[in-house]
Amino acid sequence: MPYSKLDVTLPLPDKRPFPKELQTVGNHIKAARLSRNILIKDVCATLSISRETLRGWELGEFEPYVSHYPAIIAFLGYNPCQIEVDTIAGKIKEYRYRHGLTQQEFATLLNTQASIVWQWECNGRVPLPKTQKRILDVIEKA
């Protein structure tokens, strides 16, 4: 009986390189793309980016601009950035990323300077109570 009519079919292991840890935005996007079996061209169309940009994000060569984050958050269904939203600094940063605003654009909303927004986000400077109220009014209206 050296030969048998037994035919065994086993599924091939998935050789796609899933990120081991989701440490970068690109890792989050790649994991979502692979787990949902979405084509690269479809991800690029959804995020309005080129293949080269997606490749750079997924390889960790560079990070997305803040203007890309609204589409990234919509694609993933969550914000991939670890932002502590219990502080005023975290609330500002979360709002900016959710709405794709630069520090300059957020500063314009409050009639202040981008350098001051940067200082708030880095907890180097805490806004005055009156300014905190204005910030929270802008954030809560969204």
N, C-alpha and C positions, 0 to 999 in steps of 0.2 A: 503494500500500500504506500509506496513512496509518493504517489500523486493522488490528490484528492480533488473533488469537485467543490470543495468548500471555498466560498468567496467571502472574504471579510473586508468590509469597507469601514475605515475609520476616518473621522474628520481630521483635517490637517490643523495643526496648532496655528493660532492667530499670530502671525509674525510681525504685525504692525507694532511699532514701538510706542506703547502707551507710556505717558510720563509716569515715573515712579512716585514722584511727589508733585503736588500742585503748588509750586513756589512762585511761578511767574504767571502773568496774564496769558502768555503764549501757551504755557502748560495747560491752563484751564480750557483755552480754545481748542487745543489739540485733543485733549481728552474728550471734550464734548463732540468734536467732529468725528473722532474714531468710534466712540460708543454709539453715536446716532447713525453711523455709516453715511455721513454727508460728504459729498464730493468737494474737493478743494475749490473748484470753480464756483460752486454754490455758496460756500462760506465767503469767498471773496466778493461775490455779488451782494450777499446779505450785508456784509460789513463795508461795502464800497471801497475796497482796497485791491491792490495788485497781488499776484501770486508771490512776488518777491517780498512784499511787506508781510504777508502771512508767514512766509518761510522765516523771515527775520524774527518775528515775534515768537514763533514756535521754537526756534533754536536759541532764543534768549539773547540774540545779538543786539536787539534794541527793544524799547518799550513803546507802546502806542502813545500817540498824542492824546491829551485830555479830550479833544474834540471827537475821538473815536469811541470813547467810553459809553455814551448812550446806546450806540448800536451793539457794542460788545455786551453790555448788561442785558439788553433785550434778547440777544442771541443765547446767552448763557442762562438767563432767567434769574441771575443774581449778580452782585458786584464782586468781582474776583479780588479786589483789594481789601486788605485787612485794615479797616479804618475803625477806630474806637469812636463811636458816636455819642458817648456820654459827656464829652467835653465840647465846649464851643468850637475849639479848633477842629475836632473830628466832624462836627456838624457842618462846618464850612466846607471842609474837604469833600465830604460825602455829597453835599449839594452840588459842588462844582463838578465832580465826576459824573453824577447822575445827569447833569444838564450839559456836560461838555464845555464848561466855561474855564478859561484860563484865569489865573489870579488877577490879571489886568481887567478882564471882563467882569469878574465878580467885584473888583474894586470900583469899577464904573457904576455898578448898581448901587453902591453905597456912597458914591461921591468921595472916594478916598484913593489912596495910592496902592499899587500892586505890592510894593515893599512892605507896607503895613499888613496886608493880607498874608504875605509870606511869614511875617513875624507872628501873626496870630496862629497860623497853622503849625508853626514850629514851637508853639507855647513859649516863645521868647517874650511875648508881649500879650497881655490879656486885655481885651477891649474894655473900655469903660462901660458901666452899667447901661447908660443911655444908648451907646453903640451896640451893646449886646442885644438890647431890645429891638433895634433896627435890623440887626442881622437875623434874629429869630423871626421877625415879621416877614422878611424876604423869603426865608427858608420855609416857613409854614404856609405861605401863600401858594407854594408850588404843588 
